Amino acid sequence: MINLEKIRKEKPIQDLLKFSIINIDKPSGPTSFTVSQFVKNTLNISQTGHFGTLDPIVTGVLPVALGRACRLNDYFIHRNKEYVGIMRLHKEVDEKILKSTIKKFIGKITQLPPVRSRVKRQLREREVLSFEILEKEGKDVLFKTEVQAGTYIRKLCDDIGKEPEIGGAHMLELRRTKAGIFSEEDIVNLYDFESAVNEYKKGNEDPLRKILVPAEIISQILPVIQIKSSKQLLTGKPLMKNDIKHISEEKFALFDKDRFIGVYRKVNEGDIIARPEFIFN
């Protein structure tokens, strides 16, 4: 088990700033890119990147990677997301009818991305794991949903509304409460983030250190394999049979105790048993 708290407390903060994630509470208004750039400029670092775009009006969980942690995007971004939102119906609908209609959208669905989306507009299959009505007041429906990454909640509300018995619906408000392993429990708003950076600039690094999530948290996404001798591997050397006797995982994070070496994929190339996809050096 990788000791993330130990890494957070003991790693030099300059090293943390080169390989960490900040779980930002995105406000309504700015784009996800704008928030990421704000983090970059405030910290005065060379690179940031966010794990999963939120529409400008949508609030909530927006993990922002710092430095080399940006290279881990693909391992974090393709994870289920959870949202809480308000769907406005265009006419009064009995709650039993609404719940019955929503059941049609649980499981595999087909979506056409919105016109303004950055992805190619073609039908895509996505999965809705749950869609729960928390409260209904008149035409406004407070809901909670868990979906596969890449599912458009605005489009989901619209498609529910297009069912004959519903008579129209649209998304009124939306907040992301979870993105993979990141949730509201350890979120930080932009004001508190900026205050922590100001304290850091004054010589007090504690507030900033508390909100930096070591990118070694990749150990909660991928299986972890430990290795004792790691120096040669930091040059990008593949894993050989004499390095590790057996590997069952197709993709894994390689560590030397709490030190992250890289992400590897299993191969069958004679004495070579795994090749690196990302090396932290």
C-alpha positions as CSV (number, residue, x, y, z in Angstrom):
1,M,0.0,0.0,0.0
2,I,1.5,3.3,-1.1
3,N,1.5,5.8,1.8
4,L,0.1,9.0,0.2
5,E,-0.1,10.9,3.4
6,K,3.6,10.3,4.1
7,I,4.5,11.5,0.6
8,R,2.3,14.6,1.0
9,K,4.0,15.5,4.4
10,E,7.6,14.6,3.6
11,K,8.2,15.3,-0.1
12,P,9.7,18.7,-0.7
13,I,6.9,21.0,-1.8
14,Q,8.8,22.0,-4.9
15,D,8.7,18.4,-5.9
16,L,5.0,18.1,-5.1
17,L,4.3,21.1,-7.3
18,K,5.9,19.2,-10.2
19,F,3.8,16.0,-9.7
20,S,0.5,16.6,-8.0
21,I,-3.2,17.1,-8.5
22,I,-5.5,19.7,-6.9
23,N,-9.2,18.8,-6.7
24,I,-10.7,22.2,-7.6
25,D,-14.3,23.1,-6.9
26,K,-15.1,24.7,-10.3
27,P,-17.5,27.7,-10.0
28,S,-20.2,28.5,-12.6
29,G,-19.0,30.8,-15.3
30,P,-15.4,30.1,-16.4
31,T,-14.4,27.2,-18.7
32,S,-12.5,24.3,-17.3
33,F,-9.5,25.5,-19.3
34,T,-9.7,28.9,-17.7
35,V,-9.7,27.4,-14.3
36,S,-6.7,25.2,-15.2
37,Q,-4.8,28.3,-16.4
38,F,-5.7,30.2,-13.3
39,V,-4.1,27.4,-11.2
40,K,-1.0,27.5,-13.5
41,N,-0.6,31.3,-13.3
42,T,-1.3,31.5,-9.6
43,L,1.4,28.8,-8.8
44,N,3.7,30.2,-11.5
45,I,4.4,26.7,-12.9
46,S,5.0,25.6,-16.5
47,Q,2.1,23.2,-17.0
48,T,-1.4,22.3,-15.8
49,G,-4.2,20.2,-17.2
50,H,-7.7,19.2,-16.0
51,F,-9.1,15.7,-15.9
52,G,-12.5,16.0,-17.7
53,T,-14.2,19.1,-19.1
54,L,-17.1,20.7,-17.4
55,D,-19.5,23.1,-19.3
56,P,-19.0,26.7,-18.1
57,I,-22.3,26.7,-16.1
58,V,-21.6,23.4,-14.4
59,T,-19.9,23.4,-11.0
60,G,-18.0,20.9,-8.9
61,V,-15.2,18.4,-9.0
62,L,-12.5,19.4,-11.5
63,P,-9.1,17.7,-10.8
64,V,-6.3,19.8,-12.1
65,A,-2.9,18.1,-12.7
66,L,0.4,19.9,-12.1
67,G,3.5,19.4,-14.1
68,R,4.4,15.8,-15.0
69,A,1.1,14.6,-13.5
70,C,-0.6,15.9,-16.7
71,R,0.9,12.9,-18.5
72,L,-1.4,10.7,-16.3
73,N,-4.6,12.2,-17.8
74,D,-5.6,9.1,-19.7
75,Y,-5.5,6.9,-16.6
76,F,-7.8,9.2,-14.6
77,I,-10.2,10.7,-17.1
78,H,-11.9,7.5,-18.3
79,R,-13.7,6.9,-15.0
80,N,-17.3,7.0,-14.0
81,K,-18.7,10.4,-13.0
82,E,-21.4,11.4,-10.5
83,Y,-23.7,14.4,-10.7
84,V,-26.4,16.2,-8.9
85,G,-28.7,18.4,-10.9
86,I,-32.1,19.9,-11.6
87,M,-34.1,18.9,-14.6
88,R,-37.0,21.2,-15.5
89,L,-40.0,19.5,-17.1
90,H,-42.0,21.4,-19.7
91,K,-45.3,20.2,-18.2
92,E,-46.6,18.6,-15.1
93,V,-45.8,14.9,-15.1
94,D,-46.8,12.3,-12.5
95,E,-43.7,11.1,-10.6
96,K,-44.5,7.5,-11.2
97,I,-44.7,8.1,-14.9
98,L,-41.4,10.0,-14.8
99,K,-39.6,7.2,-12.8
100,S,-41.0,4.6,-15.3
101,T,-39.6,6.7,-18.2
102,I,-36.2,7.2,-16.6
103,K,-35.8,3.4,-16.3
104,K,-35.6,3.3,-20.1
105,F,-32.4,5.3,-19.9
106,I,-30.6,3.1,-17.3
107,G,-27.9,0.9,-18.9
108,K,-26.5,1.3,-22.4
109,I,-27.8,4.3,-24.3
110,T,-26.9,6.0,-27.5
111,Q,-26.1,9.7,-27.5
112,L,-25.3,12.3,-30.2
113,P,-22.9,14.9,-28.7
114,P,-24.3,18.5,-28.6
115,V,-23.5,20.9,-31.4
116,R,-21.1,22.9,-29.2
117,S,-19.1,19.9,-28.0
118,R,-15.5,19.5,-29.0
119,V,-15.9,15.9,-30.0
120,K,-17.0,14.6,-33.4
121,R,-20.8,14.6,-33.7
122,Q,-21.6,11.0,-34.2
123,L,-23.7,8.5,-32.2
124,R,-21.8,7.1,-29.3
125,E,-22.7,4.3,-26.8
126,R,-22.5,5.3,-23.2
127,E,-23.8,3.7,-19.9
128,V,-26.0,5.3,-17.3
129,L,-25.5,3.4,-14.1
130,S,-28.1,5.2,-12.1
131,F,-30.6,8.1,-12.2
132,E,-32.3,8.7,-9.0
133,I,-35.0,11.3,-8.3
134,L,-34.1,13.0,-5.0
135,E,-37.0,15.5,-4.9
136,K,-39.7,16.8,-7.2
137,E,-41.3,20.1,-6.8
138,G,-43.7,21.1,-9.6
139,K,-41.8,20.9,-12.8
140,D,-38.4,20.9,-11.2
141,V,-36.7,17.5,-10.5
142,L,-33.7,17.2,-8.3
143,F,-31.7,14.2,-9.4
144,K,-28.5,12.3,-8.8
145,T,-26.9,10.2,-11.5
146,E,-23.8,8.1,-12.1
147,V,-22.7,7.7,-15.7
148,Q,-19.8,6.5,-17.8
149,A,-17.2,9.1,-18.7
150,G,-18.2,11.1,-21.8
151,T,-21.9,11.0,-21.1
152,Y,-23.7,14.4,-21.6
153,I,-26.2,15.0,-18.8
154,R,-27.7,17.9,-20.6
155,K,-28.4,15.6,-23.6
156,L,-29.7,12.9,-21.2
157,C,-32.3,15.3,-19.7
158,D,-33.3,16.4,-23.2
159,D,-33.7,12.8,-24.4
160,I,-35.8,11.9,-21.4
161,G,-38.0,14.9,-22.2
162,K,-38.5,13.7,-25.8
163,E,-40.3,10.7,-24.6
164,P,-44.1,11.1,-25.5
165,E,-45.3,10.9,-21.9
166,I,-42.9,13.6,-20.7
167,G,-43.5,16.4,-23.2
168,G,-40.1,18.1,-23.0
169,A,-37.4,18.7,-20.4
170,H,-34.1,20.5,-20.1
171,M,-31.2,20.6,-17.6
172,L,-31.5,23.7,-15.4
173,E,-28.5,23.2,-13.0
174,L,-25.7,20.7,-12.7
175,R,-22.9,19.9,-10.3
176,R,-20.3,17.2,-10.6
177,T,-19.9,15.5,-7.2
178,K,-17.4,12.8,-8.2
179,A,-14.9,12.1,-11.0
180,G,-13.4,8.7,-10.6
181,I,-11.6,8.6,-7.3
182,F,-12.0,12.4,-6.7
183,S,-15.0,13.6,-4.8
184,E,-16.5,16.6,-3.0
185,E,-15.0,15.3,0.3
186,D,-11.5,16.7,-0.5
187,I,-12.5,19.6,-2.8
188,V,-11.0,23.2,-2.6
189,N,-12.6,26.3,-4.0
190,L,-10.6,28.9,-5.9
191,Y,-10.6,31.4,-3.1
192,D,-9.1,28.9,-0.6
193,F,-6.6,27.8,-3.2
194,E,-5.4,31.3,-3.9
195,S,-5.2,32.0,-0.1
196,A,-3.0,28.9,0.3
197,V,-0.7,30.0,-2.5
198,N,-0.4,33.5,-0.9
199,E,0.5,31.8,2.4
200,Y,3.1,29.7,0.6
201,K,4.6,32.8,-0.9
202,K,4.9,34.3,2.6
203,G,6.8,31.2,3.8
204,N,4.0,29.1,5.2
205,E,3.6,26.0,3.0
206,D,1.2,24.1,5.2
207,P,-2.1,25.2,3.7
208,L,-0.9,24.5,0.1
209,R,0.7,21.2,1.1
210,K,-2.7,20.1,2.5
211,I,-4.5,20.5,-0.8
212,L,-1.8,19.0,-3.0
213,V,-2.7,15.4,-3.8
214,P,0.5,13.4,-4.7
215,A,0.2,12.0,-8.2
216,E,1.3,8.7,-6.7
217,I,-2.5,8.4,-6.1
218,I,-2.3,6.5,-9.5
219,S,-1.8,3.6,-7.1
220,Q,-5.5,3.7,-6.4
221,I,-6.3,3.5,-10.2
222,L,-3.9,0.8,-11.3
223,P,-2.5,-2.3,-9.7
224,V,0.8,-1.7,-8.0
225,I,3.9,-3.9,-8.5
226,Q,7.0,-3.3,-6.3
227,I,10.6,-3.6,-7.5
228,K,13.8,-3.2,-5.4
229,S,16.2,-2.0,-8.0
230,S,14.9,1.0,-10.0
231,K,17.7,3.2,-11.2
232,Q,18.1,1.7,-14.7
233,L,14.3,1.7,-15.2
234,L,14.2,5.5,-15.0
235,T,15.9,5.6,-18.4
236,G,12.9,3.9,-20.0
237,K,14.4,0.4,-19.9
238,P,11.7,-2.3,-20.3
239,L,11.0,-4.8,-17.6
240,M,12.8,-8.1,-18.1
241,K,12.2,-11.6,-16.7
242,N,15.1,-11.2,-14.3
243,D,13.6,-8.0,-12.9
244,I,10.3,-9.5,-11.9
245,K,9.4,-13.2,-12.1
246,H,5.7,-13.0,-12.9
247,I,3.2,-10.3,-14.0
248,S,-0.5,-11.1,-14.3
249,E,-1.8,-7.5,-14.7
250,E,-2.1,-6.1,-18.2
251,K,-1.3,-2.6,-17.1
252,F,0.2,-1.5,-13.7
253,A,2.0,1.2,-11.7
254,L,5.6,0.3,-10.8
255,F,6.9,1.5,-7.4
256,D,10.1,1.2,-5.4
257,K,8.5,1.3,-2.0
258,D,6.7,4.7,-2.1
259,R,8.7,6.0,-5.1
260,F,6.8,6.0,-8.3
261,I,8.7,4.6,-11.3
262,G,6.1,4.6,-14.1
263,V,3.2,3.0,-15.8
264,Y,3.8,-0.2,-17.7
265,R,1.9,-2.5,-20.0
266,K,2.5,-6.3,-20.1
267,V,4.0,-7.7,-23.3
268,N,5.1,-11.1,-24.5
269,E,8.5,-10.4,-26.2
270,G,10.8,-13.2,-25.0
271,D,12.8,-11.9,-22.1
272,I,10.9,-8.6,-22.2
273,I,7.7,-8.9,-20.1
274,A,6.6,-5.2,-19.8
275,R,7.2,-1.9,-21.6
276,P,6.8,1.6,-20.1
277,E,4.0,3.9,-21.2
278,F,5.1,6.6,-18.8
279,I,8.3,7.0,-16.8
280,F,8.7,9.5,-14.0
281,N,12.2,10.9,-14.3
